[in-house]
Amino acid sequence: MGIYWSVGTVLLLLAITAPLALLFGYGGASAARSQIAPLRWFGKTYMAVVRGVPDIAFFLFFVIALDQAIEYLRHKVLCPDWDMPVRQGSDFVVCQQAKMPLGNAAQWIHETYGFGLAVVTFSIVFGAFAANVMFGAMRAVPRGQLETAEAYGMSRRQVTRRILVPQMWVYALPGLSNLWMVLIKATPLLFLLGVEDIVYWARELGGTKTPNFTDYPHSDWRMWYFLALLIFYLLLTKASEAVLDRVMARLTRGQATAGGEAQRKAAV
């Protein structure tokens, strides 16, 4: 049953991470376009730093850093009388009350906490890529449309909400579609973060019980489990492509783009 539940874990990660990454992306892109210099610097730095670091390095670093930051803040609040340093050589030591989760917590709490850290990490990483895509899409919207809206008396916020954002998706969707595919392929990184995902269970259930997998006969079924994972991911990406194609067709309908023009000619 573990491998069946892990499929749900992967799908749940995608369902939660995708909208969160879009929120991070929109926030980062909006910050990068801001007229306030510190906010603009923050948005551009967020995109540059996160995109410039290998995903696996950022995942392993950020999960540890976030976990220790949470425990450190809890330590300061719950154990104000602690007189020992938190950093003791290479050890990170906090009082027992500050541990996240507590040592006597149920197993599902440990798993939920690890999953939550993974969701935040995935959202921040892919949010930076989404921010770069949206930033470029916002710049691709014809300036004349924005100036026309301003000439009609719309405020900057109204122009953004009514003109810029609806037009932006036409240009952003191809890049976001690729990013969604990359996110699907990145879900096996859950295994490196300590979450029991389908890669973990495929290795555990298919692992050899003999000292050496070259011995004959042997009971190494990992190839078949990983083949099942390959088929699972192919079906998931194929279904995603079908949905994204329909969304793209809907967004380009009536738009002054190559896709919209092709639809107009087909209708004629």
N, C-alpha and C positions, 0 to 999 in steps of 0.2 A: 504493500500500500504506500510505502514511502515514495516510490518513484511516481505514483499517480498524484499524490499530494504535491510533489515537487513541480509537476507540470502546472498545477494551479498557482504555485508560488511564482513561477516565471511569468505567467499571464497576469497575475496581480501586480507584479513589479512593472510590467509594461503599461498596465492600465493606470497606475498611479504616477509613474515617472513621466510619461508622455505629456500630460497636461501641466505637471509641475515644471518640466523643462521648457515648455512653451511660455509659462509665466516668467521664469528666469530669463528666457530669451527676449521676451518682449520688454521686460524691465531693463535688461542690459542694453538693448538696441535703443530704447527711449532715452536712457541715461547718456548713451554715446552721442545722441542728437541734441542733448539739452543745451540751452544757452548759458546755463550755470557751469562755469569752468570746472570746479571740483567734481561735480556730478558727471560731467563729460569725461573727465580724466578717469574717474572710477569705472565707468562703463567700458571705455576702451582698454583700460588695464585688465579688467575682468576677462574680456574676450581674448586679449593677447596672452595673458599668463596661463589660463586654463587650457587654451588651445595649443600652447607651445610646450606643454608638459605631456609626456606619454601617459595614456589613460591608466595603465596598470600602476605606474609610479604614483600618480595622483590618488588613485583609489586606495592603495596601501597606506600612503602618507595621511590622507585626509581622514580616513576612518579612525586611525590611531589618534590623530591630533584632536578630532572632534570628541572622541570618547574621553580622552584625558582632560579636555577643556570642561566637559560636563562634570566629571568627577571632581575636578579642582574647584569649580564654583560651588558644588554641593558641599565639598570639604570645608570651604570658608564659611558657609552658612551654618552647617550642622555641627561642626567641630571647632568653634572659635578658640577653645582652650588648648588646642593641639600645639605642642612646643617643639616638635621635630620638623626638620625640613621635608618638603614633599619630594624634592629631588635628592636622592641618596645614591650618589654615583650614577650608575646606569639604571637604577630602580626608580619607579614612580610609586610612591607610597602615600595613600590617603587612609583616613579612618574607615572602619567597616561600614558605618552608616552612610558614607558617601559613595560606596561602590555602586556601579550601574551595570547590570541590575544587582540586587543584593544576592549574597551567596546562597541564602536559603529560599530564593524565589523559585517559583515553578519553572519547569523547562520551557513552557510556551512563552513565558515572559522573556527568558533569555533569547529565544528565537525571534520574538517580535522586536526586541530591542536591536538585535543584529540586522534584521530586515529593515527596520526604520533607518539605521545608519546607512545601509546600502541604498535605500531610496533617495535620501538626501544627497549622497555622493553622486549617484547617477544623474540626479536632477541638475546639480551644479555643473557637472562636466558637460552634459549634453545641452544644458541651457546656454553655455558659452558658445557652442557651435550654432545653436538656434539663433542666438543674438546676432552672430555674424551674418547669418542668412537673412534675418529680418532687417538688419541694418542696410544691407545691400538692396533688399526689396523696397525699403522705404525710399531710398535714393533713386530707384528706378521709376517710381511713379512720376508721370510728367509734371514738371513744375507749373505748367500752364493751368492745370486743373486746380492746383492749390492756390495759385494767384487769383483765379476766377472766383473761388470760394471766398477768399479774403476780400475781393472787390465787392461781393454781395453783403459784406458786413459780418461774416462769421469770425468768431474769435479763434485763436490758435488751437484751443482745445476742441472746438467744434470742427475745425478743419481736420484735425487729427482723427477724431472719432467718426466723422461722416464721410470723409473723402480719402484720407491717407490710408487708414487701416483697411477698409473694404477693398481698395485697389491693390494694397500691398500683397494680399494673399495670392493673387494671380502670379506674381513674380517670385514669391517665397515658396510656394508649394513644391516645385521640383527639388529645391535644395532640402526642404523639410522631409520630403519623401525619401531621399537618400539617407538623411539623418535617422529616420525611423528604421530603415533597414539596418543601419549600423548599430542602432540601439538593440535591435533583435539579436544581432550577432554578438553583441557584448554581454548578453545576459549570462553566459557561462562564467563571467568574472565573479558572479556570486559565490562560486566555489572557492575562489581565493579569499573572499571576505568572511568565510566561515559559515555561510548559509548553505543548508543541505538542499541544493538544487538538483536538477536532473543529471548534470554531469557527475556530481558526487555519488548519486545512487547508481548511475550506470557503471561507474568504476567499482563501487562496493558490491553490487549484485552480480556483476560479470567477472569479478576478479578471480584469478586462479587460486586454487586451494593446494597446489603442488609447489614444491620449492622452486622450480624453474619452469617457465612457460614453454621452454623448448623441449621439455620431456614429453614422451609419448606413451600412453595417451595423457592428455591434460584436460582440465575443466575450465579453460579460459573462454568465457563467453563475452568478453568485453567488446569484441568486434561487432557482435550482433546488437548489443545494446547501443553502441555508438552509431551503428547503421540506422537504428530506430530514431536516434536523435537527429541524424542527418535528414531523414525523411520528415520528421516533425518540423524542423526548421524550414525545409523547402516548402512544405505545405503552408506554413505560417506566412512566409514571405510571398508565396503565390496569392494567398487570400488578401494580403495587404496590398499587393499590386492591383488587384481587381477593384478594391475599395478606393484606392487612391486615384485610379483612372477615372472612376465615376465622379469623385470629388473634383478632379481637375476639369472634367467636361462641364460640370455644373458651374464652376467658377469662371471659366473662360467664355461662357455663353453670353453673347452680346458685347464682349470686350474687344477692344482694338488690338488684338494679339493674333498671332498666326493660328492658334487654336480656335479662337472666336471666329476668325475669317473663314476657316475651313468648315465650321459648323454652319455659317451663313450660306456658303456656297452649296453645301449638302442639302440645306433646307430648300433652296431655290431649285 
